[in-house]
Amino acid sequence: AAPWADPLRLPLGGLSDEACITDDENVEVTALKRALRGEGLIVRLYSPVTIPGKVAISLRCGRIERATACDARERDLEELEVIEGRALVPMRGNIASVRLLP
């Protein structure tokens, strides 16, 4: 959140981190929302550092059955591997968008 953000709204920013978790402390869940285009949930990830390999993400209140990498406009780009309810997301840059189908 920006330093000038309304302090009453700051707790809302942490909700996405609580609902969707990653296995890498350098990767932050910045958004979790219903998809506007297509079905499922959209997760936005951010890391200030380069992440080699893939990051596993999971939902606290559900199991991921299918996941796809998508762009900022929610267009699917590629199918992602899902193992035991966790999606493996390649962090090709500092940000990533993923569609989850629980």
Backbone as numpy.savetxt, mean C-alpha at the origin, in Angstrom:
# Nx Ny Nz CAx CAy CAz Cx Cy Cz
2.37 13.92 7.41 1.53 15.10 7.41 2.41 16.34 7.41
1.93 17.36 6.80 2.66 18.63 6.75 2.71 19.25 8.15
3.76 20.00 8.45 3.86 20.60 9.78 2.74 21.58 10.08
2.09 22.11 9.06 1.00 23.06 9.27 -0.37 22.36 9.29
-0.36 21.05 9.25 -1.61 20.29 9.22 -2.40 20.50 10.51
-3.69 20.38 10.40 -4.58 20.52 11.53 -4.29 19.40 12.54
-3.90 19.71 13.77 -3.56 18.66 14.74 -4.71 17.72 15.05
-5.95 18.16 14.83 -7.09 17.28 15.07 -7.22 16.20 14.02
-6.61 16.41 12.84 -6.69 15.42 11.76 -5.49 14.49 11.72
-4.43 14.78 12.45 -3.22 13.96 12.40 -3.45 12.49 12.73
-4.31 12.15 13.71 -4.53 10.72 13.98 -5.07 9.96 12.78
-5.75 10.62 11.86 -6.28 9.93 10.68 -5.17 9.37 9.81
-4.03 10.06 9.76 -2.92 9.60 8.93 -2.37 8.26 9.36
-2.46 7.93 10.63 -1.93 6.67 11.12 -2.85 5.49 10.90
-4.10 5.72 10.54 -5.03 4.61 10.36 -4.64 3.68 9.23
-4.10 4.24 8.13 -3.71 3.37 7.01 -2.55 2.47 7.42
-1.64 2.98 8.25 -0.54 2.15 8.75 -1.03 1.03 9.65
-2.12 1.24 10.34 -2.65 0.21 11.23 -3.44 -0.85 10.47
-4.09 -0.49 9.39 -4.93 -1.42 8.64 -4.13 -2.27 7.66
-3.05 -1.71 7.13 -2.20 -2.40 6.16 -0.77 -2.29 6.65
-0.07 -3.41 6.75 1.29 -3.39 7.29 2.28 -3.94 6.27
3.54 -3.49 6.41 4.61 -3.96 5.54 5.65 -4.69 6.39
6.50 -5.47 5.74 7.55 -6.18 6.47 8.86 -5.40 6.47
8.84 -4.15 6.01 10.05 -3.33 5.95 9.77 -2.00 6.65
10.53 -1.70 7.67 10.31 -0.46 8.44 10.58 0.80 7.64
11.25 0.69 6.50 11.52 1.84 5.65 10.38 2.16 4.69
9.39 1.30 4.64 8.26 1.49 3.72 7.03 1.85 4.53
6.45 3.00 4.19 5.28 3.52 4.89 4.03 3.39 4.02
2.94 3.00 4.63 1.66 2.99 3.95 1.10 4.40 4.07
1.03 5.10 2.95 0.56 6.50 2.99 -0.93 6.63 2.72
-1.53 5.62 2.12 -2.98 5.67 1.85 -3.52 4.27 1.70
-4.75 4.12 2.13 -5.52 2.89 1.94 -6.94 3.34 1.69
-7.47 3.01 0.50 -8.79 3.50 0.15 -9.49 2.52 -0.77
-10.78 2.67 -0.90 -11.52 1.88 -1.89 -11.13 2.36 -3.28
-11.05 1.44 -4.20 -10.71 1.80 -5.58 -11.85 2.60 -6.19
-11.49 3.66 -6.90 -12.48 4.43 -7.65 -12.69 3.83 -9.03
-11.65 3.20 -9.56 -11.70 2.54 -10.86 -11.50 1.05 -10.60
-12.49 0.25 -10.93 -12.39 -1.18 -10.69 -12.77 -1.53 -9.26
-12.37 -2.73 -8.85 -12.76 -3.20 -7.53 -11.56 -3.29 -6.60
-11.83 -3.57 -5.35 -10.77 -3.79 -4.37 -10.35 -2.53 -3.63
-9.19 -2.63 -3.00 -8.60 -1.54 -2.24 -7.33 -1.07 -2.93
-7.04 0.21 -2.81 -5.80 0.76 -3.35 -4.91 1.13 -2.16
-3.67 0.67 -2.22 -2.67 0.98 -1.19 -1.57 1.77 -1.86
-1.18 2.86 -1.22 -0.05 3.65 -1.70 1.09 3.47 -0.70
2.27 3.17 -1.24 3.45 2.95 -0.42 4.50 4.00 -0.72
5.29 4.36 0.28 6.38 5.32 0.10 7.59 4.88 0.91
8.76 5.04 0.33 10.00 4.81 1.04 11.00 5.90 0.67
11.64 6.52 1.65 12.64 7.55 1.35 13.97 6.96 0.87
14.13 5.65 1.02 15.36 4.98 0.61 15.05 3.94 -0.46
16.07 3.53 -1.20 15.91 2.48 -2.21 15.72 1.14 -1.51
14.73 0.41 -1.94 14.43 -0.91 -1.37 14.80 -1.97 -2.40
15.82 -2.78 -2.11 16.14 -3.87 -3.04 15.12 -5.00 -2.86
14.74 -5.60 -3.95 13.80 -6.72 -3.86 12.37 -6.28 -3.69
11.62 -7.08 -2.96 10.18 -6.85 -2.81 9.81 -6.63 -1.34
8.72 -5.93 -1.14 8.17 -5.67 0.19 6.88 -6.47 0.31
6.71 -7.16 1.41 5.46 -7.89 1.65 4.49 -6.99 2.39
3.26 -6.93 1.88 2.22 -6.17 2.57 1.07 -7.12 2.91
0.40 -6.82 4.02 -0.74 -7.63 4.43 -1.77 -6.74 5.10
-2.99 -7.25 5.17 -4.08 -6.55 5.81 -4.29 -7.13 7.20
-4.50 -6.28 8.17 -4.76 -6.76 9.53 -6.12 -7.44 9.65
-7.09 -6.99 8.88 -8.45 -7.53 9.03 -8.90 -8.25 7.77
-8.06 -9.07 7.23 -8.45 -9.83 6.04 -7.23 -10.43 5.37
-7.51 -11.26 4.42 -6.46 -11.96 3.69 -6.47 -11.47 2.25
-5.32 -11.20 1.72 -5.20 -10.78 0.32 -5.25 -12.02 -0.56
-6.18 -12.04 -1.51 -6.30 -13.17 -2.43 -5.59 -12.89 -3.75
-5.63 -11.62 -4.17 -5.03 -11.23 -5.45 -4.53 -9.80 -5.33
-3.45 -9.46 -6.04 -2.91 -8.10 -6.00 -2.31 -7.76 -7.36
-2.44 -6.49 -7.73 -1.82 -6.01 -8.96 -1.15 -4.68 -8.68
-0.01 -4.47 -9.33 0.61 -3.15 -9.31 -0.25 -2.26 -10.19
-0.42 -1.02 -9.81 -1.21 -0.11 -10.63 -0.55 1.27 -10.63
-1.02 2.11 -11.53 -0.48 3.47 -11.57 -1.35 4.38 -10.71
-1.01 5.65 -10.67 -1.73 6.61 -9.83 -3.18 6.78 -10.25
-3.50 6.42 -11.49 -4.89 6.51 -11.98 -5.63 5.19 -11.83
-5.04 4.28 -11.07 -5.63 2.99 -10.74 -5.80 2.07 -11.95
-4.92 2.20 -12.92 -4.91 1.27 -14.05 -3.95 0.14 -13.71
-4.42 -1.10 -13.82 -3.60 -2.25 -13.49 -2.44 -2.38 -14.46
-1.25 -2.67 -13.90 -0.03 -2.80 -14.70 0.46 -4.24 -14.77
0.52 -4.90 -13.63 1.00 -6.29 -13.62 0.49 -7.02 -12.40
0.26 -8.31 -12.56 -0.17 -9.16 -11.46 1.01 -9.35 -10.50
0.74 -9.31 -9.20 1.77 -9.51 -8.19 1.60 -10.86 -7.53
2.69 -11.39 -7.05 2.67 -12.67 -6.35 2.06 -12.48 -4.96
1.17 -13.40 -4.59 0.55 -13.41 -3.26 0.86 -14.75 -2.62
1.48 -14.70 -1.44 1.84 -15.92 -0.71 1.25 -15.83 0.68
0.42 -16.81 1.02 -0.19 -16.89 2.35 -0.84 -15.58 2.78
-1.57 -14.95 1.87 -2.30 -13.74 2.19 -1.48 -12.46 2.20
-0.22 -12.53 1.79 0.65 -11.35 1.73 1.06 -11.10 0.29
0.94 -9.85 -0.15 1.32 -9.48 -1.52 2.77 -9.02 -1.53
3.52 -9.50 -2.51 4.93 -9.11 -2.67 5.01 -8.00 -3.71
5.44 -6.82 -3.25 5.42 -5.61 -4.07 6.84 -5.17 -4.40
7.19 -5.08 -5.69 8.51 -4.54 -6.04 8.49 -3.01 -5.88
9.46 -2.48 -5.17 9.57 -1.02 -5.00 10.61 -0.54 -6.02
10.13 -0.22 -7.22 11.04 0.18 -8.30 11.51 1.63 -8.16
10.90 2.34 -7.26 11.26 3.73 -6.98 10.89 4.01 -5.54
10.57 5.25 -5.27 10.21 5.62 -3.91 8.74 5.43 -3.59
7.90 5.29 -4.62 6.47 5.12 -4.41 5.96 3.91 -5.18
4.87 3.35 -4.68 4.22 2.24 -5.38 2.73 2.29 -5.07
1.92 1.91 -6.03 0.47 1.79 -5.85 0.08 0.36 -6.15
-0.78 -0.19 -5.31 -1.16 -1.59 -5.43 -2.66 -1.72 -5.25
-3.28 -2.56 -6.09 -4.69 -2.91 -5.93 -4.73 -4.26 -5.20
-5.47 -4.30 -4.09 -5.63 -5.53 -3.33 -7.06 -6.02 -3.46
-7.18 -7.30 -3.66 -8.50 -7.93 -3.71 -8.57 -8.94 -2.56
-9.21 -8.52 -1.46 -9.28 -9.42 -0.29 -10.32 -10.51 -0.49
